[in-house]
Amino acid sequence: MLSRIHSAALVGVDAVPVEVEVDVSFGLPAFAIAGLAATSEQDARERVRAAVKNSQGTVPARRILVNLAPADIRKEGAGFDLPIALGLLLATGQLRPGALDGTMAVGELSLDGRVRPTHGVLPVAMLARRLEVHRLLVPDANATEAAAAGGAVVPVETLREAVEMLEGRAAVRPVPAPPAAGREHHEVDFAEIKGQAHARRALVVAAAGAHHLLLIGPPGAGKTMLARRLPTILPPLGPEEALEVTKIHSVAGLISPGVGLLSVRPFRAPHHTTSRHALVGGGSVPRPGELSLAHHGVLFLDELPEFHRDALEVLRQPLEEGVVTIARVQTSVTLPARVMLAAAMNPCPCGYLGDARRPCACTPPQVSRYRARISGPLLDRFDLQVEVPRLAPDEVAAAPAGEGSAALRAHVLAARTIQRRRFGRRRVAGNGRMSGRAMRRFCLLEPAAAQLLRAATDRLALSARAYDRVLRVARTIADLDGVDGADGITARHVAEALQYRLP
């Protein structure tokens, strides 16, 4: 007898439909799985056998063939256990005919029949809603996550419970409502930072325009402390952004049970030993890396020159385009990567070049080699390059407390509101992501500002990309001043923007 049930496989951060076909026929006893299944799914044979037996079902001594169609998509993970078991029960007459009509299922089985949570349930739920599936069976631990996509989500704890529900002998348990997005809570605040007024201002400008930021200073200057507070002044996630961020984290298996949509912008800080594939994503079945996990948030690279050169260089194109394209022999996957890049580095190997209280022990060739670890094209992609000096203890004690994150976020939100009105339906997420055409339209300089920028370009030998970035930063500074329009960029705005470009 042949049975069919719908399921889904993950390709990148999206789910694609998979039809699970189970054929039970006479012949030598065998259990085979076809359809380009990974090793984890080949092992499903033994898991399904034990789970069915321990759920008061039987696996007949016949020839059992499971096909995961289409066969040209690589299937990975243990999420096909539940649909295979249900298809087997239907094909052997242990489920009533038609019980699986309009049903999609995903979940891993324990040997005792419990349904374990699996990765990527949210994109599967989004697919089920798009296909107008009658009901989606998911592990109970993933129910809240799946409910965030809407649709008819049915949580199940065991295979036996799923069978009884499909047979109509048990009521469908209600899905716990996803928790409402409350007020964001951060463990850190800008009010905890003493001094560093120039760096604080640079972070506000970066947040207001979604600009990439590089902090340069000696050890102990507070670079990491500043960067970790950057998410506290960013605007809250919108509904679409929250869905995109949660979907990526769902695929990566980073959603805790009982959590619906994420409400806080991600902050990812990988170690400098992180490989290229871990940073941008990859694998035989491409999965998101740190760059995609920071989508709509902040990717912080501390000790920037210590990262592998190939890992840094591969960031260049995603930072411009906002996506990562991973090509494999059988498929090509595009992963979202719209991030704010924040990085920190020392000015030299010992870290004390230019420090007023501790002399630098590095030779000029050592300093040159250290800075050469970061290519010029990558440096050009940082809109703001800010020196963070080390403060003396008495300076820290005497420095007044600055504005807290709530007050700074208000300034950022006001500037972002001006940008939304200016861009209209273009949906540009900040001045830092303006196209060349938008810049020509919305970054109109006053005569004195244009003259200053031309002179600075000649004197500092700015590249065309650096020129555009100065212009974008000047536009953001004008927005922070409340200049609502395509013009109004003054010489003062340009002069401040030029302060954030190191020679």
Protein Blocks (a to p, Z undefined) as FASTA:
>chain_A
ZZdddddddehjaccdddddddddedddddddehiiafklmmmmmmmmmmmmmnopacdd
bddddddddfkbccedjklmmmmmmmmmmmnopacehklgoiacdddddfkopacddehk
lmmmmmmmmnopabdcddfklmmmmmmngpjddddfbfklmmmmmnopaccddddddddd
dddddfbdfklpggjllmmmmmmmmmmnopacdddddehilmmmmmmmmmmmgccddfkl
mmmmmmmmmmnopacehiacdfbdcdddddfkbcfklmnogcjbdcddfklmmgoiacdd
ehkllpcfklmmmmmmmmmnopacdddfkbccddddddcddddddfbfnopgoiakbccf
bdfklmmmmmmmpcfklmmmpmbacddddddfklmmmpccdddfklmmmmmmmmmmmmmm
mnmmnopgbjklccfklmmmmmccdfklmmmmmmmmmmnopafklmmmmmmmmmmmmmmn
opacjehpafklmmmmmmmpcZZ
